[in-house]
Amino acid sequence: MTHNSNNISLKQMLFLILQTQIGVQVLFLPSRIQAIAKGDAWMSVLLAGLFSQMLILMMWALNKRFPTATLYDFMPRLTGKAAAVLLQVLYVVYFTAQSSLVLMLFYEVIRDWVFPETPKWLITGLMVLVCIYLTQENLQIIARFFLLVSSLFLVMIFISAYAYTHSNLLYIFPIGQAGFLPVVRGAHEAVNTLSGYEWILFCYSFVEGPPRKKLAAASAANAFSTLLYTFLVFTSLVVFSPSELPLLPHPVLYMVKALTFTIIERPDLYFLSAWIVVVATSIMAYLYLASTGISQLFGLSSHRKPVLFIAVALMAIALLIHDQAVIRILGRIVSLSSYAFLAGIPLLLLLISLVFHIREGGRRLTE
């Protein structure tokens, strides 16, 4: 890969992050957070968005010290080669686990709502093939595709907004009913859902523009994702009663299915059509990040072959794991490990860089 083939604009960076943040959890999040924070679930999403913004600032500060390198490039200078290799392997495993989880949750929804009798290997295989096709291209082409399909968010917002014709705002009162700690615990559920801003660590050096505008683009993507999730959670809270919502595994789809239009039947299928593309972009993002990690580890000139290797691993994991309890455990592991990969390791690297005055161009004794 050449640097020029991966150069992207600020707008493309924004949509890379945005498309990765908004994915399969759109359908699951409202009931999961409401089970913890009750009518204050929307506050939990806003709190998670604020936490994500803090991590974006930290990642931006780290990348600003190495403006022409990715995380995979500058880790050896901060931790030593052996530790950097270990961390890189762990990042590859983390991104593979993320994409595997998204793929399994995607299959569950498609099986329950559209194709209950279709074999699992066919549904997951078609999704993986589509993801392979695009992920083998360079970052510039991937970013262009992400930008192109972002108009589908408008479809999702429009269909969901129509649900307010059957809403009851009294369901969220009294505001603050859950208390502070449940809202914080609910935010924990949303933190992994909002992941995707880690793109900064891997695409910062390819983005054309000054550092402040790169920060603004990443922040804008996070703000939009947070507000969209807040909107969907809030809408679910005012459409379903507090006793109904915990019983619905996919409240957004149930909400959309209940809507009636004059010339459109089954609006939930239109919503799902847009959602499938959004899920595909999330899988593509993690597949790309994992495959570039492998190509870096083995000194390959392209990430095309690693894409196939990771894709086979995704299919194997998705087909071998059937037990819902195992999927929930995997989800918990990925959620907890995200604190290490999105907060702990970048923070440690930033501290090492600051304490030892290490930045691009050599070790500096003064700032």
C-alpha positions in Angstrom: 0.0 0.0 0.0 1.2 3.5 -0.8 0.6 6.4 1.4 -1.2 8.3 -1.5 -3.6 5.4 -2.1 -4.7 5.7 1.5 -5.0 9.5 1.8 -8.5 10.6 2.8 -10.3 13.9 3.5 -11.6 15.2 6.8 -15.1 14.4 5.7 -14.2 10.8 4.8 -12.5 10.4 8.2 -15.7 11.6 9.9 -17.8 9.0 8.1 -15.3 6.2 8.7 -15.7 6.7 12.4 -19.5 7.3 12.1 -20.2 4.2 10.2 -18.1 2.1 12.6 -19.8 3.5 15.7 -23.3 2.9 14.5 -23.8 -0.8 13.9 -25.6 -3.9 15.1 -26.2 -2.5 18.6 -28.8 0.0 17.3 -31.4 -2.7 17.7 -30.3 -4.1 21.1 -29.3 -1.0 23.1 -32.6 0.5 24.3 -33.8 -2.5 26.2 -30.4 -3.3 27.6 -29.8 0.2 29.1 -33.5 0.5 30.2 -33.1 -2.6 32.2 -30.4 -0.8 34.3 -31.2 2.9 34.1 -35.0 2.7 33.6 -36.4 5.9 32.3 -33.0 7.6 32.5 -31.5 5.3 29.9 -31.1 8.3 27.5 -28.9 10.0 30.1 -26.6 6.9 30.1 -26.1 7.2 26.3 -25.1 10.9 26.7 -22.7 10.0 29.5 -21.1 7.3 27.3 -20.8 9.8 24.5 -19.0 12.2 26.9 -16.6 9.5 27.9 -16.0 8.6 24.3 -15.1 12.3 23.6 -12.5 12.2 26.4 -10.9 9.1 24.7 -11.0 10.9 21.3 -9.0 13.8 22.9 -6.5 11.4 24.4 -6.0 9.5 21.1 -5.7 12.8 19.2 -3.0 14.0 21.6 -1.1 10.7 21.1 -1.3 10.8 17.3 -0.4 14.5 17.2 3.0 13.5 18.5 3.4 11.0 15.7 1.6 12.7 12.8 2.8 10.5 10.0 2.6 7.1 11.7 -0.2 4.8 12.8 -0.4 3.1 16.1 1.2 0.0 14.7 4.1 2.1 13.5 5.0 4.1 16.6 4.3 1.4 19.3 7.8 -0.1 19.0 9.4 3.3 19.8 7.3 3.6 23.0 7.3 0.1 24.4 10.1 -1.7 22.7 9.8 -4.2 19.8 8.8 -7.3 21.8 6.0 -5.6 23.8 4.8 -3.8 20.6 4.5 -7.2 18.8 2.4 -8.6 21.7 0.2 -5.5 21.8 -0.3 -5.6 18.1 -1.4 -9.3 18.3 -3.8 -8.4 21.0 -5.3 -5.6 18.9 -5.7 -8.0 16.0 -7.5 -10.5 18.3 -9.7 -7.6 19.7 -10.7 -6.4 16.3 -11.4 -9.9 15.1 -13.6 -10.6 18.2 -15.5 -7.3 17.6 -16.3 -8.2 14.0 -17.2 -11.8 15.0 -19.6 -10.5 17.6 -21.2 -8.2 15.1 -21.6 -11.0 12.6 -23.3 -13.3 15.1 -25.7 -10.7 16.3 -26.5 -9.8 12.7 -27.4 -13.4 12.0 -29.7 -13.5 15.0 -31.7 -10.6 13.9 -31.9 -11.7 10.2 -33.0 -15.2 11.4 -35.6 -14.0 13.8 -37.1 -11.3 11.5 -36.7 -12.3 7.9 -35.2 -15.8 7.1 -35.9 -18.2 10.0 -35.3 -21.3 7.8 -32.2 -20.1 5.9 -29.0 -21.9 6.9 -26.6 -19.9 9.1 -23.7 -20.5 6.8 -25.5 -18.9 3.9 -26.5 -15.7 5.7 -23.1 -15.1 7.4 -21.3 -16.3 4.3 -23.0 -13.7 2.0 -22.2 -10.9 4.5 -18.6 -12.0 4.8 -18.1 -12.1 1.0 -19.5 -8.6 0.6 -17.1 -7.4 3.4 -14.1 -9.1 1.8 -14.9 -7.6 -1.6 -14.5 -4.0 -0.3 -12.1 -4.5 2.6 -9.4 -5.7 0.2 -9.3 -2.2 -1.3 -7.3 0.7 0.0 -8.4 3.0 2.7 -9.4 5.7 0.3 -12.0 3.5 -1.5 -13.3 2.2 1.8 -13.8 5.7 3.1 -15.6 6.7 -0.1 -18.0 3.8 0.2 -18.7 4.7 3.9 -19.5 8.3 2.8 -21.7 7.1 0.0 -24.0 4.9 2.2 -24.2 7.3 5.1 -27.4 8.7 3.5 -29.1 5.5 4.9 -29.0 7.1 8.4 -31.7 9.5 7.2 -33.9 6.6 6.3 -33.5 5.1 9.8 -34.1 8.4 11.4 -37.2 9.2 9.3 -38.9 5.8 10.0 -38.1 5.9 13.7 -39.3 9.5 14.1 -42.7 8.5 12.8 -43.1 6.4 16.0 -43.8 9.7 17.9 -47.3 9.5 16.6 -47.8 6.7 19.2 -45.6 8.0 22.0 -46.3 8.8 25.6 -43.8 11.2 27.2 -45.1 10.3 30.7 -43.2 7.0 30.4 -39.8 8.8 31.1 -41.0 10.6 34.2 -39.9 11.3 36.9 -36.5 12.3 35.4 -33.7 11.1 37.6 -35.8 8.2 38.9 -33.0 5.6 38.6 -30.3 7.5 40.5 -26.7 8.3 39.6 -25.1 4.8 39.9 -27.7 3.1 37.6 -27.1 5.8 35.0 -23.4 5.2 35.2 -23.9 1.4 34.9 -26.1 2.0 31.9 -23.3 4.1 30.3 -21.0 1.1 30.6 -23.5 -0.8 28.3 -23.2 2.0 25.8 -19.5 2.5 25.8 -18.6 -0.5 23.7 -21.5 0.4 21.4 -19.9 3.8 20.6 -16.5 2.3 19.8 -15.2 3.1 16.4 -13.3 6.3 17.2 -10.2 4.2 17.5 -9.9 4.8 13.8 -8.0 7.9 14.8 -5.1 5.7 15.9 -4.9 4.1 12.5 -6.0 6.7 9.9 -4.8 10.0 11.5 -1.6 10.0 9.4 -3.6 9.6 6.2 -6.1 12.4 6.8 -5.4 15.6 4.9 -5.8 18.6 7.1 -4.5 20.4 10.2 -4.6 18.6 13.6 -7.4 20.7 15.0 -9.7 19.9 12.0 -9.0 16.2 12.4 -10.1 16.5 16.1 -13.2 18.4 15.0 -14.1 15.7 12.4 -13.7 12.9 14.9 -15.7 14.8 17.6 -18.4 15.6 15.1 -18.7 11.9 14.2 -18.9 11.0 17.9 -21.5 13.7 18.6 -23.8 12.5 15.8 -23.5 8.9 16.8 -24.2 9.8 20.5 -27.3 11.8 19.5 -28.6 9.1 17.1 -28.3 6.5 19.8 -29.9 8.8 22.3 -32.7 9.6 19.9 -33.4 5.8 19.4 -33.2 5.0 23.1 -35.4 8.0 24.0 -37.9 7.1 21.3 -38.1 3.5 22.6 -38.7 4.8 26.1 -41.6 6.9 25.1 -43.2 4.4 22.8 -43.1 1.3 25.1 -44.2 1.3 28.7 -41.5 0.6 31.4 -43.0 -3.0 31.8 -43.0 -3.7 28.0 -39.5 -2.6 27.0 -37.5 -5.2 29.0 -39.4 -7.9 27.2 -38.4 -6.8 23.7 -35.0 -8.0 22.5 -35.1 -5.6 19.5 -37.3 -2.7 20.6 -36.5 -0.5 17.6 -37.8 -3.1 15.2 -40.9 -3.8 17.2 -41.5 -0.1 17.3 -41.1 0.3 13.5 -43.1 -2.8 12.7 -46.1 -1.4 14.6 -46.2 1.7 12.3 -48.7 2.0 9.5 -48.2 3.9 6.3 -50.7 4.4 3.5 -48.6 2.9 0.7 -45.9 1.0 2.6 -46.3 -2.3 4.4 -43.8 -3.8 6.9 -41.7 -0.6 7.4 -39.5 -2.8 9.6 -38.1 -4.5 6.5 -37.1 -1.1 5.0 -35.4 -0.2 8.3 -33.6 -3.6 8.2 -32.5 -3.0 4.7 -30.7 0.2 5.7 -29.5 -1.4 8.9 -27.8 -4.3 7.0 -25.6 -1.9 5.1 -24.7 -0.1 8.4 -23.8 -3.5 10.0 -21.7 -4.4 6.9 -19.6 -1.2 7.3 -18.9 -2.0 11.0 -17.6 -5.5 10.0 -15.6 -4.0 7.2 -14.0 -1.5 9.6 -12.8 -4.1 12.1 -11.8 -6.5 9.4 -9.6 -3.8 7.8 -8.0 -2.9 11.1 -7.3 -6.5 12.0 -5.9 -7.4 8.5 -3.6 -4.3 8.4 -2.3 -5.4 11.8 -1.4 -8.8 10.5 0.2 -7.3 7.3 2.3 -5.1 9.6 3.4 -8.0 11.8 4.6 -10.1 8.9 6.0 -7.2 6.8 3.5 -7.8 4.0 3.2 -5.1 1.3 -0.6 -5.5 1.2 -3.4 -6.4 3.5 -5.3 -8.4 0.9 -4.2 -11.9 2.0 -4.7 -11.2 5.7 -8.3 -10.1 4.9 -9.0 -13.6 3.7 -7.4 -15.1 6.7 -9.4 -13.0 9.1 -12.6 -13.6 7.1 -12.2 -17.4 7.5 -11.7 -16.9 11.2 -14.9 -14.8 11.4 -16.9 -17.5 9.6 -15.4 -20.3 11.8 -16.3 -18.4 15.0 -19.8 -17.5 13.8 -20.6 -21.1 12.7 -19.1 -22.8 15.7 -20.8 -20.7 18.4 -24.5 -21.4 18.7 -25.1 -21.1 22.5 -26.7 -17.8 23.4 -24.9 -17.9 26.8 -21.5 -18.2 25.0 -22.4 -15.2 22.8 -23.3 -13.2 25.8 -20.0 -14.1 27.5 -18.1 -13.1 24.4 -20.0 -9.8 24.3 -19.1 -9.2 28.0 -15.4 -10.0 27.3 -15.3 -7.7 24.3 -17.1 -4.9 26.3 -14.7 -5.1 29.2 -11.6 -5.5 27.0 -12.5 -2.3 25.1 -11.5 -0.3 28.2 -8.0 -1.7 27.8 -7.7 -1.3 24.0 -9.5 2.1 23.7 -8.5 3.7 27.0 -5.7 1.9 29.0 -3.2 1.2 26.3 -3.5 4.5 24.4 -3.2 6.4 27.8 -0.1 4.4 28.7 1.5 5.1 25.4 0.7 8.8 25.7 2.2 8.9 29.2 5.4 7.2 28.0 5.6 9.6 25.2 5.2 12.6 27.5 7.4 11.4 30.3 10.3 10.4 28.1 9.8 13.2 25.6 9.4 10.8 22.7 7.8 12.0 19.5 8.2 11.7 15.8 11.6 12.7 14.6 13.5 11.3 17.5 13.8 11.5 21.3 13.5 15.1 22.5 14.7 16.2 25.9 12.6 19.4 25.8 9.2 20.1 24.4 
